[in-house]
Amino acid sequence: MRLNISAKTGLWSLLLCAAGLLNTFAFAPYHWHALPLFTLTLLALALRQTESPRQAAWFGWCYGIGWFGLGVSWVHVSIATFGGMPLLASLSIMAALVAYLSLFPALAAYSAARLAKSRPHHWPLLLAVCWTLSENLRSWLFTGFPWLSLGYSQTDGWLASYAPLVGETGINFILLLAAGSFALLWRYQPSRVAHGQLAAAVVLLALPPVLGHFKGWQTNGVQVPVALVQGNIRQELRWAPEQELPTMKKYMQLTRPQLAERLVIWPEAAIPQVEPDAQAYLFNLDMLAAENKAAVITGILDWKRNGDAYNGMIVVGDTGVKGQIYHYETRNRYQKHHLLPIGEFVPFERFLRDVAPFFDLPNSSFARGEWLQPNLQAKGYQLLAALCFEIAFPRQIRANFTDDTDFLLTVSNDAWFGDSHGPWQHLEIARMRALEFGRPLLRATNTGVTAAIGADGQVLAQLPQFQDGVLTLDVPLTQGRTLYSRLGDWPLYLFCLLTGVMLWWRQHQRKAPATAAMSTPANANETASQTPAVASSEHAATTETAESPAKERIEPHF
């Protein structure tokens, strides 16, 4: 079926692109939390009036173009400023990325339209189900890029109380169900199914004030003295050989006055030497920290004898475990599992590395750490580590989360993204993880935003961007498990799969009798004997009138 670009379709396309652009202001640093409900309702209303699933896919794609076109524009900073790409080439790469990400809302819109053809009153549920499954696909296909999932807009919003129960994924589902239900009111056709979905959406939107009683965790009265160090090393200087010693000296000078019995966190790759070459520096830091009953966790790159390189974290000083001291190959370390495409591994690198400097960045060919790794141990506390981009993957966090986990820990270098909204969106994602798992989160970055986050997702303290400094505070610990930390997204995904399969099966069951009826001869009593043509025609017409039931034409309301 051809897609007819009428004036009406063109107007809707522009309107949905503009609605997607508005989504950017729902996330940090703007925090207009109600925007996604408005823009999604507009999308659902447009989809309700489409003439075909292909047109629905087009509308979903237009919405995605606006959503990601402005929302992930910070990627352009790293490509153009630090990747050495000409403007036209960097814009082309950005256009390809945005077009790819927009395929996922297009897929959700197409699938919902197909399923809703015969069951229009189930439209809100179908839209929420298809969107949730499409976003799941986005989170792992080609290693995944789940950035700007709409549930993150509620980190400080009305629906934040759902995070410990159903996570960001569940919040996303609620937004879509509510948007679809509100769109169903347009040209409203009363039915029990429509009433039920609208009622469910209203109840879900009204419940957050009472959900605080079911968060699953509580403070245990222990406060841990913490120091988060922000070195503020300019990106173009981080790997310059002549800057190695000045950088290491700077981190030591910033840290030394804050060591006394503290848990100290340095950013991603804070030490600009690979671990085997930095042994003398690390042994000195280990002794200094141990003398002050402190522990230092730092990001560092490791280069193994077999040629494998890892982006990781190590602990030096007081681990809290008797007899455990730092040495090369100590097991008290973390190696990054979820690598960032282009930045840490290059797909098809045999062909792409010679294309442009952007595909041959320093330290862009790492090996992958294990999916399951022990929590880091420092001063007797257990810290669940996630390096940079990994904090956007709640399934990985949940897989390594235990009853004994005291902190979530993430270190990063967001200098790649300059003075854009990227680092603030990154911080917002980290805050959602604290909400979901009910644990305080420590975040140390090179240029910002360095912050300590409470188990309720609120920022306890933070450092200004692009300034060197040390953030010191006492962070309260928590105990107990959230429902989301126990079950994750699986109950919601299972519900979505079963709902989609059931409605698809019922749709095909309804099609089968109609197909059988169309294939039945109009005159079942016609004999094989030859009769005059006129008599045969009259007999057939008489029989059809007398014996054949009238066929009811069912018009879809989608």
N, C-alpha and C positions, 0 to 999 in steps of 0.2 A: 504494500500500500504506500502510495506516495504521500509525502508530508506537504500539505498545501500551506504556504506561507501567506496567509491572508492578512489584511490590515489588522484584524482583531488578534490574530496570532502574533504578529509583530509587536503590537502594543503590549500584550501579555509578556512577551519575551523580554522587552526592555524593562517592564515593571518588575519582573522577577529578578533580573540581573541587579537592579537597584536595591531590591529587598535583600539579596545576598550580600551586597556591599555593606548594607546597614549592620549585618551580623557582626562585623569586625568591632563595632562599638559596644557589643555585649560583653566582650572579653577585656582582660586587663590591657592597658591601664585605664580603660574608660568605664567599664562596669555598668552599662545600661542593661540590667538583667532581664527586663521584660521584653526586649526587642525580639529574641528568637520566637517567642510565642506569637508575636504579631506577624513576623515574616513567614513563619511556617504556616500560619492560618491563611495568609495570602497565597502561599504555594498550594496548599490543600484546596483552596477555593478555585484556583486556576485548573488544577488537575481534575476537579469535579466536572469541569465543563469541556474537557478534551473530547475529541471525536475518535481518537484511537490511542492504543498504548504507545505508538511511536511518537505521537504528539506529546503525550505525557512525559516520555523520556526526554524530548527536546526541552520541555519546560523545566524539568529537573536539572538538565545540563545547564541551562541559562542561569538558574538559581545558583548552581555550583560555581559558575564562572565568576559571579559577583562575590560569593562567599569566600572562595579561595584566592581570587585575583587580588583583593586588597588584604585579606587576612594573613597570607603567607608571603606578603611582599618583602618581608625582611630577608628572605632567602636571596633576593637580588643583591643585597649589600655584600654578602659573602662571595657571591659569584663575580660581581663587578669590581669591588674594592680589593678583595684579597685573592680572587681567583685568576686575575690577569686576563679576563675575557673582554673583547670589544663590546661596546654597548649593544649593537645589533645582535650579536651572538648571545649575550647574557639575557636579553629580552626574549629571544627565541627559546632558550632553555626554560625561562620562567613560564612562557606561554604553553610549552609542552607539559610542564608540571601541573599547571592550573587546569589544562584541558583533561589531563589524566585523572586528577582528583575529582573533577566534575562528573566523571563517568559514574561515580558511586551514587550520588543523589539521582542521576538519570536512571540507573539500574533499579533503584528503589521505586521511583515513580512508575517506570514501565511495568515492573512486577505487580505493584498494587493495582494499576489500571487493568491489567490482564485478569487478575483474580476478582476484581470488583465488577466485571461486566455482568455476571449473572447474580451477584450478591451485593448490590449497591448500598444496602443498609449497613453492611459490615465495613464500609469504607474507612472509618477512623482506625479500627483495629488492624485492618490490612495495611494501611499506610504505616502505622507504628511497627508492625511486625517486619515488613519488607525493609523499612529504613534501618531497623536494628540489625538485621542480618547483613545488609549491605555495608553498614559501618563496621561490623565484625570482619567482613572481607577486607575492608580498607586497612584494618589494624594488623593484618599479617601478610597480605599479598605482596610479593617482592620485598620481603622483610617488614613491610608495614609502615604506614605514616598516619597515625591516628590524631594528628594535630588538629586543633579547632573543632573537635567533636563538641556538639552544642551543649552537652551537659556541663562542660566546664564553665559556661557562662553563669551557672548558678552557684559557684563556689562561695560567693557572698550574697547570693540571691535567696528568694523565698523557698526554693526547693532543696536547699543545702542539707536540710535535716534527713533527706532520703539517702545521702551518701553512705552512712554506716550500715544501712540496710540493703540497698540494691546497687550502690555504687554510681559512678557517672553514667554507666550504660543504662541503668534503670531510670535515672533522671531524664536521659535522652528519650527513652520510651514514653515517659509520662508527657513530655513536651509534645511529642508527635500525636499521641492519643488525644490530648486536649485540643491541639490545632485541628485535627481531622474532625473531631466532634463539633467544634465551633463552625467549621466549614459546612457541615451537614445541615446546619440551620438554614442555609441558603436554599431556597425552593424546598422547604422542609416537607417531607412526606412521613407522617407519623407511622411508627412501628415500634413494637416492643424492643427490637434489637437496637434501633436508634436511640430510644429512651434510655436503655440500659447503658450504652456507651457514653452518652452525655452525662448521665448520673455518675458513672464511674469516674469520668474526667473531673467533674466538679468536686467529688469527694476527695480524689487524689490531690487536687490543688488546694483543698481546704485543710488537709491533715497536718502539714508541717509543724504548726505550733505545739502539737501534742507528741511529736515523735522523739523529742529530746529524752523522754523517759526510757526509750528503747535503744539508746546508742550502744550499750554493751560494754562500756569501759568507765573507769573512774580513776581519779588521781590517787596515788598511794602514799602521799606525804613526803616523798623523796625529791630533793632538788639537786641537780647536777651542775656544777660550775663548768661553763663551756666558753671557749674562745674560738671565733671563726675569723680566719685571716684572709684579707683581700689584698693581693699584691699589686693589682692595677698595672700589669706589664703590657705595654702596647703590643698588639698582635704581630706587627711587622718586626718586632724585636725579640719575640719569644724564642725563636730557634736560631737567632744569630749567634755564631760561636763566640764572638767577643762579649756577648751579654750573659753567658752562662754564670760566671762567678759573681757579677753584680746582682743577678737575680737571686741566686742562692744566698748571698750575703744579706739581701734585703729581707727575705723571708725569715732568716735567723734573727735579724735585728728587730723585726716587728713582733716576733714570737717571744723572745727571751724575757721581756718584762711581765708576760702574762702566763708563765709556765706553772706557777705554784699550784699544784694539785688540781690542775684543770684538764679537761678533755679538749684538745686543740685540733682543729680541722683546717687543712690547707686545700686549695682548689685542685682541679684536674691538671695533671702534669705540671704541678707547681715547680718541681725540680726539673730543670731543662737538660738533664742528662739521662741516658738510659741507666737502669738500675745497676748493672755490673760496673759501669764507670763511676758511679757515685758512692761506692762503698765507704770510702774514708769519710765523706760528708755525713752519710747515714749513721755510721758508728758514733761519730761525735754527737749527732743529734739524739741518738738513742741514749747515750750516757747522760747527756744534759737533761733530757726529759725524765729519765729514771731517778736522777738525783733530786729532782723537784717533785717527785711522785706525780708526774704528769704523763699523759700519752698523746702522741702526735699521729694523726692519720693524714697521709698525704697522697695525692695522685702522682703517679710516676709511670714512665714507659719502661718496659722490660724487653730485653732482646736475648732470646735463648740461643744456645750453641747450635741447635738444629736449624736456626734461621727464622723461627717463629717469633713474632713481635706481639706484645700484649699491651693494651691500655688498661692500667689497673690502679689499685690502692694498696698501701702497706701500712702497718702499725709499728711505730717505734716507741720505746719508753716503757711505762708501766702498763702491762696488759691486764693485770689482775689475776693472771694464772701463774702459779708457782713454777719457777724454772723456765718459763717461756720468755725468751729474749729475741731481739731481731737478729736474723742472719739471712744471707741470700738463700732463696728457696724455702724460707719459712712458709708454713701453711696458713699463717694468720695474714692472708692477703685476699684481694678480690681481683678477678680478671674480667673485663667487660665482655658480656655475652652478645648484646644486641648492638651490632655495629651500625654506624650511620653511613648510608650509601654515599659515595663520592668522598666524603670526609675521612672515612676509616676503612673502606674497601671500595674498589672500583669495579662495577659489573663490566664484563667484557674488557677488562683492563688491557689485554693484549692489543686491542684495536684502539681504545680510547685514550690511553696515556700519551700518545703522540699527536692527538688531535689539537689539544690546547693546554695551556698551563693549569687550567682549572681541574683537569683530570690527572694532574701529576703534582698534587699538593704534598707538602712534607708530611711524613707519618700517615700515609693514607693506604696502608696495606697491612692490616692487623689480622692476627688469628683470633678466633672466637673462643671465649671462655666457656665453661660449663653452664648449663641451664640452672642446675642446682648447686649452690655453693654455701658453705657455712657462714653464719653471721660473723663479722669482724668482732674481735674481743679487745676492749680497751678499758683500763681501769676497772675491770670486773663487769663492765656493761657490754651488751650485745647490740651491734649496729648492723641493720640490714642495708647493704650498699646497692646503689644504683648510680651508674656513671652517665651523667649528662642526659642524652636522649632517652635512656632506659626508663627514666621516671615516668614516661608517657605510656608505659605498658603495665597495667595493673595485674595482669595474669602472671608476669614474671615476679612482681613483688609478692603476690600471694603464694606462689610456689616456694619462696624462700622464707616466708613469714612463719614464726613459731610462737608458742606461748611465752618464751623467754626473751623475745625481741624487745629491747628497751627503746631503741631509736630507729627511725628511718634516716638514712644518710644519702645525700646526693651531692656530688661535686661537679663543677662544670667550668667551661671557658666560653662565655657568651660574647667575648670580644669580637668574634666573627661577625656579629650582627649589628655592631655599632650602636648608634642612638636610635634604634627602631623599637617597635613594640614587641619584637621577638623575645627578648629577655624577660619582659613582664608577663607574657603569655606562658613562658617556661616556668616562672615562679608560681603562676596560678595553677598550672598542672600539678606541681609539687604539693601545693596546698590541698588539692583534691585528694591526693594519696594519703595525706595525714588524716583527713576527714574519713576516708573509707576504712582505714585500718586502725584508727584510734590510738595513734602513737605520735609523739613529738617528732618533728623532722628538722634536721640540721642541713643547711645548704650553704656551701662555700664556693664562691666563683672568683674568677680572676679580676673582672672589671665590674661585677654586679649582675644581678641583685643578690648579695649575700644576706641571708636572713635565717632566723630561728622561728619555727612555726609550731604552735601548740597542737595538741591532739584534736582540737576543735576546728583546725584549719586556719585559725587566726594568726597573723604575724605578731610574734612577741617583740621582736626588734629587728631592725635591718640597717645596713650601711648604705650611704648614698652611692650611686653609680659613679664610676670613673674617678674614684678617690682611693688611695691606699689607706688601710686602717685595720683595726682589730675590733670585732664585736664581742663584748664579754657580757655574760648574763648567767643567771641560774635558771635552768629549764626543769619544770616539774615533770616527773615520770608518771606513767599510767599503768594500770593493769586491767585484765579482762579482754575479751574478744568481741569484735563487732560481728554481726551476722554476715556482713559481706566478706570479712576475712575468713570465715568458715566455709561459705558456699560459693563465693565469687559470682561470676556472671552465668554460670551453667543453668540454674533454674530458669532464668529469663530466656536464654538461648533455646532451651528445651521447649519452653512454652511457645516461643515463636515458630520453631520448626514444626511442632505438632499442629499448631493453629494453621500454618500455611499449607501443610500436607492435607489436613482434614478438609479445608475449604476447597482446595484444588480437586480433591477426590470427589467431593459432593458436586462440584461444578461439572465434572466429567460424567458423573452418574446421571445428572439431569440431561446432558447432551445425548446419552445413549438411547433412551426411549424416543426422543425426537428424531434421531437418525433412522431408527428402525421403522417409525411410522411413515417417514418420507419414502422409504424403499418398498413399502407394501403396495401391490397393484390397486388401482382405484376401484376396479370391479372384481371382487374376489370370486364372484359366481360365473365369470366369463368362461365358456367352454371352448374346447379346442376345435369344435366342428365349424365348418365354413357356413356363414349366413350372409344374406345380403348386407351391403355396407350400411345402408340407411337404417335397416332394422337393428343391426348391431349397434350403431351409434345411439339410436333411440333407447335400446335396452340398457346400454351402459349409462346413459344419462339418467334414466329412470332409477336404475339400481343405486347409482351414486347419491341421488337425491333422497331416496327412501332409506338406504341402509347405512351410508357413511356418516359418521358423526362430524359435526363442524369442528374444524381445527382452530384452536385459540391462538392468536398471535401475541406473543409476549414481547413487549418492547422494553429494552434495558433503560434504566433511569440514570445511568452513569454519564 
